[in-house]
């Protein structure tokens, strides 16, 4: 059996907690061969994003082209893109290769509060990339920003925003409830088939860094393996819960907890 291959298109996190580094660790935990196209080099750690250097769009495309020219990419996870030029170039390159299983995590703002995609680039994200996306995975603030709506305070509002995002062209939307206040953390998958709920107990471990990256990368890993979308989300939900639960005993850094996805976390699968 061939080893499944996934591609992450995202920024580099020098602190190792999010971005390319978190994605590749997650792919490995699921037995998926990880490849990458770096969109930005960031100087960051658990406390802050100190500097961001965007990679020229043509170099981002060159990385994507090199991977597709040689490897059977079965899924693509997209994270930080940085600006409208990179978004347009990525969308065109993925279309040229007929990329499958595209999971778009719309990274707008870092855990520390640093803006990672300017507001003027949101239109390019919506018009150029959403129509090519298999699954969009916004958290509550990101869904609100993409739909120009207040942050959803209940499941009805989450579903309304998800359906607005479906109308923009994506095949499915998973609105993540991790920023909510309820006892359970509930994510809602909304697609042409209806609404599917994924709930888990909210873990009180304080603020953590990289959870969105790890979750979306785990979904992409499942799709690369050949799992259905629902199965991929279910396994990813278990994986991120175990990763967060392990954080207190693997505390690193002085700011938000750095999660550490690895095969020990994945042993239950």
C-alpha positions as CSV (number, residue, x, y, z in Angstrom):
1,X,0.0,0.0,0.0
2,X,1.3,3.4,-1.0
3,X,2.0,5.9,1.8
4,X,-0.6,8.7,1.6
5,X,0.8,12.1,0.8
6,X,-0.6,15.5,2.0
7,X,0.6,19.0,1.3
8,X,0.4,21.9,3.7
9,X,0.5,25.5,2.4
10,X,1.1,27.7,5.4
11,X,3.5,29.9,7.3
12,X,6.5,28.8,9.3
13,X,6.3,29.2,13.1
14,X,9.8,29.4,14.5
15,X,8.4,28.4,17.9
16,X,7.1,25.1,16.5
17,X,3.6,25.4,17.9
18,X,1.6,26.2,14.8
19,X,1.8,26.6,11.0
20,X,4.0,24.3,8.9
21,X,5.7,22.8,11.9
22,X,2.4,21.7,13.6
23,X,1.0,20.5,10.3
24,X,3.9,18.2,9.5
25,X,4.0,16.8,13.0
26,X,0.3,16.0,12.7
27,X,0.6,14.4,9.3
28,X,3.3,12.2,10.7
29,X,1.2,11.2,13.7
30,X,-1.4,9.9,11.2
31,X,1.1,8.0,9.1
32,X,0.8,10.5,6.3
33,X,3.9,11.7,4.4
34,X,3.9,15.5,4.7
35,X,5.0,18.0,2.1
36,X,5.0,21.8,2.3
37,X,4.9,25.1,0.6
38,X,5.9,27.9,2.9
39,X,4.0,31.2,2.5
40,X,5.7,33.2,5.2
41,X,8.5,33.0,7.7
42,X,7.5,34.3,11.1
43,X,9.5,35.0,14.2
44,X,7.2,33.9,16.9
45,X,7.0,31.9,20.1
46,X,4.3,31.1,22.7
47,X,4.0,34.7,23.7
48,X,4.0,36.8,20.5
49,X,4.5,37.1,16.7
50,X,7.6,39.4,16.5
51,X,8.1,39.6,12.8
52,X,6.6,38.3,9.5
53,X,8.3,38.0,6.2
54,X,6.0,37.0,3.3
55,X,7.4,34.7,0.6
56,X,7.0,36.0,-3.0
57,X,3.9,34.5,-4.6
58,X,6.0,33.0,-7.4
59,X,8.2,31.2,-4.9
60,X,5.1,29.8,-3.1
61,X,3.9,28.5,-6.5
62,X,7.3,27.0,-7.3
63,X,7.1,25.0,-4.1
64,X,3.6,23.7,-4.9
65,X,4.6,22.9,-8.5
66,X,7.6,20.9,-7.3
67,X,5.5,18.8,-5.0
68,X,2.8,18.0,-7.5
69,X,5.4,17.3,-10.2
70,X,6.8,14.4,-8.2
71,X,4.4,13.2,-5.5
72,X,0.7,11.9,-5.5
73,X,-0.8,14.5,-3.3
74,X,-4.1,13.2,-1.9
75,X,-5.1,16.2,0.2
76,X,-4.1,19.8,0.8
77,X,-4.3,21.8,4.1
78,X,-4.1,25.6,3.7
79,X,-3.3,27.9,6.6
80,X,-1.7,31.3,6.6
81,X,-1.6,32.9,3.1
82,X,-0.5,36.5,3.9
83,X,-1.9,38.6,1.1
84,X,-4.1,38.7,-2.0
85,X,-1.2,37.9,-4.5
86,X,-0.4,34.7,-2.7
87,X,-4.0,33.7,-2.5
88,X,-4.5,34.2,-6.2
89,X,-1.3,32.3,-7.1
90,X,-2.2,29.4,-4.8
91,X,-5.7,29.1,-6.2
92,X,-4.5,29.1,-9.7
93,X,-1.8,26.5,-9.0
94,X,-4.2,24.1,-7.2
95,X,-6.7,24.5,-10.0
96,X,-4.1,23.6,-12.6
97,X,-3.3,20.4,-10.7
98,X,-6.9,19.5,-9.9
99,X,-6.0,19.3,-6.2
100,X,-8.3,17.1,-4.1
101,X,-9.3,17.2,-0.5
102,X,-8.6,20.9,0.1
103,X,-9.0,21.9,3.7
104,X,-8.9,25.7,4.2
105,X,-8.2,27.0,7.7
106,X,-8.8,30.7,7.2
107,X,-6.0,32.1,9.4
108,X,-6.8,35.7,10.0
109,X,-5.3,36.5,13.5
110,X,-2.7,34.7,15.6
111,X,-3.4,33.6,19.1
112,X,-1.3,36.5,20.3
113,X,-3.6,38.9,18.4
114,X,-1.2,39.7,15.5
115,X,-3.1,40.2,12.2
116,X,-1.9,37.5,9.7
117,X,-4.1,38.4,6.7
118,X,-5.0,42.0,5.9
119,X,-8.7,42.8,5.7
120,X,-8.3,43.9,2.0
121,X,-7.3,40.3,1.2
122,X,-10.5,38.7,2.5
123,X,-12.3,39.3,-0.8
124,X,-9.6,37.4,-2.7
125,X,-9.9,34.5,-0.2
126,X,-13.6,34.4,-0.7
127,X,-13.8,34.8,-4.4
128,X,-10.7,32.8,-5.5
129,X,-10.1,30.1,-3.0
130,X,-13.4,29.2,-1.3
131,X,-14.9,27.9,-4.6
132,X,-12.0,25.4,-4.8
133,X,-12.3,24.3,-1.2
134,X,-13.6,20.9,0.0
135,X,-13.8,22.0,3.6
136,X,-13.6,25.4,5.3
137,X,-12.7,25.3,9.0
138,X,-13.3,28.8,10.6
139,X,-13.5,29.4,14.3
140,X,-16.3,31.6,15.6
141,X,-14.5,35.0,15.1
142,X,-13.3,33.9,11.6
143,X,-16.7,32.9,10.5
144,X,-18.0,36.2,11.7
145,X,-15.3,38.1,9.8
146,X,-15.9,36.1,6.6
147,X,-19.6,36.7,6.7
148,X,-19.4,40.3,8.0
149,X,-21.6,39.2,11.0
150,X,-21.5,39.4,14.8
151,X,-19.7,36.4,16.4
152,X,-22.3,33.6,16.7
153,X,-23.6,33.1,20.2
154,X,-25.6,29.9,19.5
155,X,-25.9,27.0,17.1
156,X,-28.7,28.7,15.1
157,X,-26.3,31.6,14.3
158,X,-23.5,29.2,13.6
159,X,-25.6,27.4,11.0
160,X,-26.8,30.7,9.4
161,X,-23.1,31.8,9.0
162,X,-22.1,28.3,7.7
163,X,-24.9,28.5,5.0
164,X,-23.7,31.9,4.0
165,X,-20.2,30.5,3.5
166,X,-21.6,27.6,1.5
167,X,-23.3,30.1,-0.8
168,X,-19.8,31.5,-1.5
169,X,-18.8,28.3,-3.1
170,X,-17.1,26.0,-0.6
171,X,-18.4,22.4,-0.5
172,X,-18.6,22.1,3.3
173,X,-18.1,24.3,6.3
174,X,-17.0,23.2,9.8
175,X,-17.6,26.0,12.2
176,X,-15.5,25.3,15.3
177,X,-17.0,26.1,18.7
178,X,-13.8,26.2,20.7
179,X,-14.2,30.0,21.3
180,X,-17.6,29.5,22.8
181,X,-18.6,29.5,26.5
182,X,-20.7,26.4,26.8
183,X,-19.6,23.3,28.8
184,X,-19.1,21.3,25.6
185,X,-17.0,22.4,22.6
186,X,-19.3,21.8,19.7
187,X,-18.3,22.0,16.0
188,X,-20.9,22.0,13.3
189,X,-20.4,20.5,9.9
190,X,-22.8,22.1,7.4
191,X,-23.0,20.8,3.8
192,X,-25.6,19.9,1.1
193,X,-26.6,16.9,3.3
194,X,-27.5,19.0,6.3
195,X,-25.9,19.6,9.7
196,X,-23.7,17.2,11.7
197,X,-22.7,17.9,15.3
198,X,-19.3,17.0,16.8
199,X,-19.2,17.6,20.5
200,X,-16.6,17.0,23.2
201,X,-16.0,18.1,26.8
202,X,-14.3,21.5,27.0
203,X,-10.9,21.1,28.7
204,X,-9.8,23.7,31.2
205,X,-6.1,24.0,30.3
206,X,-5.9,27.7,29.7
207,X,-5.0,29.4,26.5
208,X,-3.1,27.2,23.9
209,X,-1.4,27.8,20.6
210,X,-1.7,25.9,17.4
211,X,-5.0,24.1,18.0
212,X,-6.7,25.2,14.8
213,X,-3.7,24.2,12.7
214,X,-3.5,20.8,14.2
215,X,-7.2,20.1,13.9
216,X,-7.4,21.1,10.2
217,X,-4.2,19.2,9.5
218,X,-5.6,16.1,11.1
219,X,-8.7,16.3,8.9
220,X,-6.5,16.7,5.8
221,X,-4.5,13.6,7.0
222,X,-7.7,11.6,7.3
223,X,-8.8,12.6,3.8
224,X,-5.4,11.7,2.4
225,X,-5.8,8.3,4.0
226,X,-9.1,7.8,2.2
227,X,-11.5,8.3,5.1
228,X,-14.8,10.1,4.5
229,X,-15.2,13.7,5.6
230,X,-17.3,12.8,8.6
231,X,-14.8,10.1,9.7
232,X,-11.9,12.4,9.1
233,X,-13.5,15.1,11.3
234,X,-14.4,12.6,14.0
235,X,-10.8,11.3,14.3
236,X,-9.4,14.8,14.1
237,X,-11.7,15.8,17.0
238,X,-10.5,12.9,19.1
239,X,-6.9,13.7,18.2
240,X,-7.0,17.4,19.1
241,X,-8.8,16.6,22.4
242,X,-6.1,14.2,23.4
243,X,-3.4,16.7,22.3
244,X,-4.9,19.4,24.4
245,X,-5.4,17.1,27.4
246,X,-1.7,16.2,27.2
247,X,-0.6,19.9,27.2
248,X,-0.4,20.4,31.0
249,X,2.1,17.6,31.4
250,X,4.1,18.9,28.4
251,X,4.1,22.6,29.2
252,X,6.6,24.5,27.1
253,X,7.3,28.3,26.8
254,X,6.1,31.2,28.9
255,X,2.9,32.2,27.1
256,X,0.0,30.2,25.6
257,X,0.5,26.4,25.9
258,X,2.3,24.8,23.0
259,X,0.6,21.7,21.9
260,X,2.7,18.7,20.8
261,X,0.9,16.4,18.3
262,X,2.8,13.1,17.9
263,X,2.2,9.4,17.5
264,X,1.8,8.8,21.2
265,X,-1.3,11.1,21.1
266,X,-2.5,9.1,18.1
267,X,-2.1,5.6,19.5
268,X,-5.8,5.2,20.0
269,X,-6.5,5.3,16.3
